[in-house]
């Protein structure tokens, strides 16, 4: 099964392709590391602490 990475903080998808769970978890970890290095997440509502960023996996119905 493949998943989409959804950014609940901004209501958008954080990655453009459906990927397997293990790959999605790796991508989320890399995204969070990047935001920690810059010190914040730049939300559409302004800068927020990385701890408030919510990324979730949604099952994809798209064949990829």
BALOBA-1460 file (C-alpha; in Angstrom, 3 decimals):
// residues 64
<rec num="1" residu="x" x="0.000" y="0.000" z="0.000"/>
<rec num="2" residu="x" x="1.162" y="3.529" z="-0.747"/>
<rec num="3" residu="x" x="0.588" y="6.710" z="1.217"/>
<rec num="4" residu="x" x="0.491" y="10.447" z="0.679"/>
<rec num="5" residu="x" x="2.138" y="12.729" z="3.238"/>
<rec num="6" residu="x" x="-0.399" y="15.332" z="4.290"/>
<rec num="7" residu="x" x="0.571" y="18.503" z="6.137"/>
<rec num="8" residu="x" x="-2.388" y="19.072" z="8.466"/>
<rec num="9" residu="x" x="-0.819" y="22.315" z="9.670"/>
<rec num="10" residu="x" x="-1.381" y="23.989" z="6.283"/>
<rec num="11" residu="x" x="-3.911" y="21.649" z="4.695"/>
<rec num="12" residu="x" x="-1.630" y="20.677" z="1.795"/>
<rec num="13" residu="x" x="0.333" y="17.643" z="0.711"/>
<rec num="14" residu="x" x="3.960" y="17.781" z="1.853"/>
<rec num="15" residu="x" x="5.268" y="15.439" z="-0.846"/>
<rec num="16" residu="x" x="4.046" y="15.151" z="-4.450"/>
<rec num="17" residu="x" x="4.010" y="11.345" z="-4.832"/>
<rec num="18" residu="x" x="2.448" y="8.353" z="-3.136"/>
<rec num="19" residu="x" x="5.142" y="6.229" z="-1.479"/>
<rec num="20" residu="x" x="5.369" y="3.092" z="0.632"/>
<rec num="21" residu="x" x="5.108" y="3.535" z="4.408"/>
<rec num="22" residu="x" x="8.830" y="3.105" z="5.120"/>
<rec num="23" residu="x" x="9.757" y="5.702" z="2.487"/>
<rec num="24" residu="x" x="7.074" y="8.103" z="3.766"/>
<rec num="25" residu="x" x="8.416" y="7.817" z="7.317"/>
<rec num="26" residu="x" x="11.942" y="8.512" z="6.033"/>
<rec num="27" residu="x" x="10.720" y="11.581" z="4.126"/>
<rec num="28" residu="x" x="8.873" y="12.913" z="7.185"/>
<rec num="29" residu="x" x="11.995" y="12.467" z="9.334"/>
<rec num="30" residu="x" x="14.090" y="14.378" z="6.771"/>
<rec num="31" residu="x" x="11.533" y="17.184" z="6.541"/>
<rec num="32" residu="x" x="11.457" y="17.566" z="10.322"/>
<rec num="33" residu="x" x="15.283" y="17.549" z="10.503"/>
<rec num="34" residu="x" x="15.403" y="20.315" z="7.904"/>
<rec num="35" residu="x" x="12.901" y="22.449" z="9.839"/>
<rec num="36" residu="x" x="14.796" y="21.881" z="13.094"/>
<rec num="37" residu="x" x="17.996" y="23.115" z="11.410"/>
<rec num="38" residu="x" x="16.295" y="26.340" z="10.335"/>
<rec num="39" residu="x" x="14.613" y="26.630" z="13.736"/>
<rec num="40" residu="x" x="10.969" y="26.833" z="12.658"/>
<rec num="41" residu="x" x="8.391" y="25.747" z="10.110"/>
<rec num="42" residu="x" x="7.236" y="28.487" z="7.738"/>
<rec num="43" residu="x" x="3.481" y="27.918" z="7.747"/>
<rec num="44" residu="x" x="1.066" y="29.868" z="5.597"/>
<rec num="45" residu="x" x="0.076" y="31.472" z="8.905"/>
<rec num="46" residu="x" x="3.669" y="32.503" z="9.716"/>
<rec num="47" residu="x" x="6.602" y="30.878" z="11.466"/>
<rec num="48" residu="x" x="5.615" y="28.205" z="13.973"/>
<rec num="49" residu="x" x="7.643" y="25.871" z="16.199"/>
<rec num="50" residu="x" x="8.529" y="22.568" z="14.545"/>
<rec num="51" residu="x" x="6.804" y="20.791" z="17.429"/>
<rec num="52" residu="x" x="3.471" y="22.176" z="16.162"/>
<rec num="53" residu="x" x="3.930" y="20.789" z="12.638"/>
<rec num="54" residu="x" x="1.530" y="17.904" z="11.973"/>
<rec num="55" residu="x" x="2.389" y="15.534" z="9.109"/>
<rec num="56" residu="x" x="0.198" y="12.458" z="8.649"/>
<rec num="57" residu="x" x="0.056" y="9.523" z="6.268"/>
<rec num="58" residu="x" x="-3.059" y="9.115" z="4.168"/>
<rec num="59" residu="x" x="-3.662" y="5.919" z="2.224"/>
<rec num="60" residu="x" x="-3.402" y="6.631" z="-1.487"/>
<rec num="61" residu="x" x="-5.977" y="5.369" z="-3.902"/>
<rec num="62" residu="x" x="-3.849" y="6.546" z="-6.828"/>
<rec num="63" residu="x" x="-2.026" y="3.749" z="-8.643"/>
<rec num="64" residu="x" x="1.683" y="4.588" z="-8.756"/>
